Amino acid sequence: MVKWLIPDQLIDYKYAIEFMETKVQEIYNNSSDELVWLLQHPPLYTAGISAIDDEIVEELFPVHKTGRGGKYTYHGPGQRIIYLMLNLKKRNKCDIKLYIRNLSNWIISVLRHFNIFGKFKEDRIGVWVTKNGVEEKIAAFGIRLRKWVTYHGIALNVSPDLSHYKGIIPCGLKDYGITSMKKLGVEAPLPELDDILKKEFYKIF
């Protein structure tokens, strides 16, 4: 059984990490249900295990080093952060590439409800959209697994302040931009988005 947690308030990043660490162990011990946590963070930058110092342009917000995969990214209001704590071993799907592909297909199917057509790229993890011939990232992925239980997850840009990205080289990709649902002309209230996330989740997971 998968439970859903959707707080109204902004969630402190350090608290979120501690919460996930505890929950992952509980799921592994079969003492807690799997969980999808939909939230927002205050403005901050996070550094994944592949991040290098040169990718910080200007430290506009606090920087948190984290054990997830990937490089630097931004989190802040207007993003739908999606943390997934799923037991892949229990699901008989111990395949990280398949998990990433499933995450991609999930977000792509959600965006389609809003007439946004996202794409999965083998060489650039995340979900991308093309407008006027220009590719930009709309959802960033940063995942971690412990004993085949997943945590961390996805940052989907709904309506964040995109100028906040200027302090970093997002995901280490200098040649690509960042977009959002709002930038693409789509207003997506979070309750409506969350309902679609739930609906599409069960089709894939």
Secondary structure as GFF3:
##gff-version 3
##sequence-region A 1 205
A	DSSP	beta_strand	2	5	.	.	.	ID=ss1
A	DSSP	alpha_helix	13	28	.	.	.	ID=ss2
A	DSSP	beta_strand	34	39	.	.	.	ID=ss3
A	DSSP	beta_strand	44	47	.	.	.	ID=ss4
A	DSSP	three_ten_helix	53	55	.	.	.	ID=ss5
A	DSSP	beta_strand	63	65	.	.	.	ID=ss6
A	DSSP	beta_strand	72	75	.	.	.	ID=ss7
A	DSSP	beta_strand	79	85	.	.	.	ID=ss8
A	DSSP	alpha_helix	96	112	.	.	.	ID=ss9
A	DSSP	beta_strand	119	121	.	.	.	ID=ss10
A	DSSP	beta_strand	124	131	.	.	.	ID=ss11
A	DSSP	beta_strand	134	146	.	.	.	ID=ss12
A	DSSP	beta_strand	149	157	.	.	.	ID=ss13
A	DSSP	three_ten_helix	162	167	.	.	.	ID=ss14
A	DSSP	three_ten_helix	170	172	.	.	.	ID=ss15
A	DSSP	beta_strand	177	178	.	.	.	ID=ss16
A	DSSP	alpha_helix	190	204	.	.	.	ID=ss17
###
